Amino acid sequence: MKVKYKRVRDNAVIPTAATELSGGLDLTAAHIEQGETKDEMIVYLGLAMQPPPGYMIRFSPRSSFTKHRWILQNSPTLGDADFTGEYRLRFRAIPSKLGILATMTEENSENVDYSAYTEYDEFPYKVGDRVAQMWLEEIIPVEFEEGELENLTDRVGGFGSTGK
């Protein structure tokens, strides 16, 4: 299956499979910049990609990313066939030191800027590093039909309703 792409940065790397049986294609950082807050990093892939109609691109972190105190926001995320801009990924840090713990002894803790006391591990990726992976998924068209539900069960409540 062919995915059309366009390089929007000179150093963009075409996604590649690490092994013959890899389920995902590795994505490489072409540009990295600080987000709006100190716990956010934006990774630009340097590529605009377009899957064939009826397919979407799915993105997720690489399995080795679990060693770090960072997460890929909105993960797994998706890319629609009608999005033709540069793909980028937003990463968010998990605090390594929480501001509220640092201010427990402060007399006027209501006026404390907790973010000043919050610490984050350094972002683990640099330009040229493999930062995530992608794969294609077929989109199954859906039609909704209003009516009575069949095969009703006793399951209600959600969020752990099976008790396991």
N, C-alpha and C positions, 0 to 999 in steps of 0.2 A: 504494500500500500504506500502511496506517495503522499507526503506532506509538503506542500509548497512553503518556502521560506524566503525571507529577505534579510540580509545582514544590514543592521542599522548602526552597528559599531564595527570598526575595522578588526578588532580582536575577537569578534564573536566566534564561538566554536559550535559546529553542528552537533546536536545530541548524538551520542554513541552508546552502544551496549558494551559493558565491560567484559562480558563473556558471551559465548554463543547461545547460552540458555537464559540469559538475563531477561527478566520480565519488564524492566524499566530501562530507559535510556538516560544516561547521565547528562546533567546540565551544568554548564560551566559559567562562572561569574565573569562578565565582561566589564562591569563597573559596579562599585559599591559606594553608597553614600549614607550618611546619618539620616535617620528619619526625623520627624517632628519632635520626638522626645529622645532622651539619652538611652532608653531601653529599646530603641527601634532602629533597624538597619534595613535598607532597601537594596536588593541585589538585582541589577539589570542583566539580562541574558544577552543583549545585543542582537536579538533575533525577533522578527515578526514571523509568525508561523500560522499556517491555515490548513487544518485538516480537511479532508473531503467532506462534502455535505453528508449529514447523517452520522458524523463522528464528532467527538470532542477530545481535547487533550486534558489529561489528568496529571496533576503535579503532587508530589509528596516529598518529604525529607528523605535523605539517604539513611539507611539503617545505622550507620556509624554516627549519625548526628545525636543519638541518645546519650553519648558521652559528654555532651555539652549542656549548659544551662540556658539554652536558647530553643525556641520553638518556631516552626513555620506557621504563621498565622493562616487561618482559614484553610486548614490542612485536613484532608486533601482538598485541593482547589481544582478549578477546571478552566479551560480555555475554549470558548465557543468558536465555531467556524466563521462567524461574522466579525470576530475581533481581529483587527489587522494592525494593531499597534505593537510596540516593543513589549515583550513579556518581561515582567519583573516580579520578584518575590519579596514579601514583607516578613521579616523575622523579628521576633520579640524576645527580650531577655527575661529569664526568671531570676528574680533578685537573689543574690548570694548573701546579702545582709539587708534586713528590713528596717526601714526608717523608724517604725513605731517602737522597735526594741531599743534603738539608740536614744530615744527621747523619753523613756519611762521615768527618768529622774528630773526632767525639766519641769519647773514650776508652772509655766504657762504653756502646756503642751497643745492647747487649742490653736495657738498662733504659730506653731512650728511648721516649717516647710519640710515635710517628711522626705520628699524626693532628694533633698540635700544630704540626707543620711543614708539613702538607699544605694547599695553598691551592686554592680553587675560585672560578671566575667567579661573579658575581652571577646569581641566577636571572633569566632574561630576561623572564618574564611577570609581569603584574600582574592584579588582578581586573578583569574586563571585556575582557581580551585573548582573542583566538582562540588556543587552546592545542593543539588536536589536531583530528582529523577522525574521522568514523564513517561506516559504511555497513552495509547488511544483507546477509547471506549466507544462502542456503537450506541447511538441514541435510539431508544425504542419509543416510537410515537405513542402518546397516551391520549385517550379520550375519557372524560369523566361522564358518568351516567348516574343521575340522582335516582335513588330508590331505596328500598329496604335492604339492610345488610343480611347476608345469609350466613349460616353456620355460626351463630352467635356463641360466645364462650363466656365464662365467668371472669375473664381477665379484664380488670379495670384499674385505673390509677396510674399506670405507666411507671417509669423510673424505678425499676426493680420489682415490678408487680408479680413476677414469678417466684419471688422469695429466694432466689439463688444468689 
